[in-house]
Amino acid sequence: MTVDNLPLEEFDHGVQPVSADDSVDKSASDLAPVFDVPVNISAVLGKSQMSVAQLLKLTSGSVLELDRKVGEAIDIFVNNRLVARGEVVVVEDRLGVTMTEIIKTEDAGA
């Protein structure tokens, strides 16, 4: 018998097919194996270029001019990949970030 003549039931590779109905039964507990995976999250307010000499002259209270304007969206990176844009917010006297836009992979440029 050739492979062309085998019924589909005989091709058991240990992989269960996924149907559209199966995705409804998924929950956060299905992601439990990845809950402890560390990720690096960065919220970039802006960038600036300067020489080492200028950097060494910075002191407490120095003003560093960034390439963004006040109110402009900041970039949010996860593991050095752009994933979202957001706004800086104050939460109980601490700075935070509200995500306002999720970046699709092809739009991220990384």
N, C-alpha and C positions, 0 to 999 in steps of 0.2 A: 504494500500500500504506500502511495506517495503522500507527501505533505498536502498536496492539493485535494486529496480525497478525504482527509480527516475532518470530522465534524468539529465545530468550534469548542464543544465541551471538553475535548481531549487536550486542548491547549491550556493547561493549568500551570501558570507560572507563579502562583502564590499571591498574585495581585488581584484584589477585589475591584471590580469596576465601580466607578463613581457615577451616580445618577444625579439629576437635578434635585431630586427629593432628599438625597443624602446631605446636601449642603445646608438644608434647613435645620437639621438635627445637630449641627456643629455649635459648640459653645466655647466660652473662654477657657473652660477646663481642658479642652483639646489642645490648647497652647501651653499647658503646664510645663512641658519639657524645655521650653525656651524662656520661661520667666526669669531664670537666673543668669541668662547670657548677658554679659556686660556690653554696653554700647556707649560710645562717646558722643555727647550732644553739645553742639556749639551754637550760640546765637551771636551772629556777627553784626555789630552795630554799624561798622564801616571800616575802611582801610585808610592807611596813610603811609607815605614813603618818606624816609629821612635817612640821613647819613648816620654812621655810628657816632660821629662827633656830636650831632644834634641829639641823638638818643641819650648820650652820656650827660648832656646838659639839662635833661628833664629832672625836675624836683617835685616834691609834694606841692600840689596846687597848680602845676603847669597845665596849660590848655593844649590839647592835641587836636588839631583840625582833621576831621574825617571827610571822606569823599561822598557823604550822604547829607541830605538836608533834614531838618527837624520834621518829624511826622512821616518820613519816608519809610517804607517797609524794610524790616531787617531780614537777613537770610538765616535760616535754621538748617544746620547740617547734622546728620547722623552718620557717624563713622566716616567723616570727610566727604559725604555725598549730600548735595543740596536736596532737601526733601520738602521744604515748606518756606513760606514767608509769613511774617507776623508783625505784631506791634508790641512795643514795650508797655507794660502796665505796672501799677503799684498795687501790691496785695499785702495788707497789714504791715506797712512800712518796709517792705522788701520788693525788689524788682522781680518781675516775671515777664513771660512772653505769652501772648495770645496768638495762636496760629490763625491766619486769615485766608491762606491759600496753600493748598497741597500741590506740589510740583510733580508732574508726571515724569517718569524716568527719562523719556526722550527729550523733555524740556530742560532737564537738570544740567545738561552739558558736561556731565562727569562720567 
